[in-house]
Amino acid sequence: MSTAQLQASQRFLDAMGPMIANEEKMQEVIGYIQALRHSEEYETITFEELSKYLPVETAFERIRQEIVNLYQNQ
């Protein structure tokens, strides 16, 4: 492991503090980190632009279903 990785690991452990022992909190943090890693892959779209392609209600339902599927498959 590189020095940078060791330092990053220590900072992560320090930031988490006693939450390290809480699996639910660890999963929340890991999920957040993964979301950040992939957040640059998606373009921002306004509601007006979105509604040209499909109704906003349909879009939110699809997003909700994707989230449900994601958490069920973990």
N, C-alpha and C positions, 0 to 999 in steps of 0.2 A: 504494500500500500504506500502511495506517495505521501510526502509531507503535507501537501494540500488536502489530500483525502483524510488524513489523520486529523488535521486541524478542523476540517468541515465536520467530521464525525463528532469531535469534541464539542463544537459549537451547537450541533444538533442535540446532543445529549444534555448539554447545559440548558438549552432553551426548553427542552421537554421537561426537565426536572423530574418530579415524582410521577408525572403522567406516563413515563416510560413503562411503569408497571401496569398501566391500564390499557389493555388491548384495544378497546373501543376508541380511545383517544389516539392511539398509535395509528389505527386504520384511518381515522379522520385526517390526521396529518399526512400520512402517505397518500391518501386520495387527493388531498389538496396539492401536494407536490407533483403528483402525476398530472393533475389538471393544468398546473402551471407549465409543465414540460411540453404539453401538447397544445397550449392555448394559442401559440403563434401559427398553428396550422389552419385556423379558421378565420375567414374574413368577417368583419362586422357588417351587419345588414340592418337597415331601419325597418320599422313596422310597415311603413308605406311601401318600401321595396319588396318586402316579404309578401304583402297582400296582393301584389301583382301576380305572384306565382301560386299561392294558395291562401285560404282564409287563416287569419292569425289563430283562431281557435283550433284549427286542424294542426297548425305548426306546434302549438303548445302541447297538444295531445301527443303528437309524435315525440316531442322532447321528453314529456313525462314518461312515455312508454320506454324510451331508450334508457332513461335513468333507472326505471324499475328493472329492466332487463340486465343492466350493468350490475346492480347490487344483488340480484338473484344469482348471477353467474360467478360471484366471487367466492 
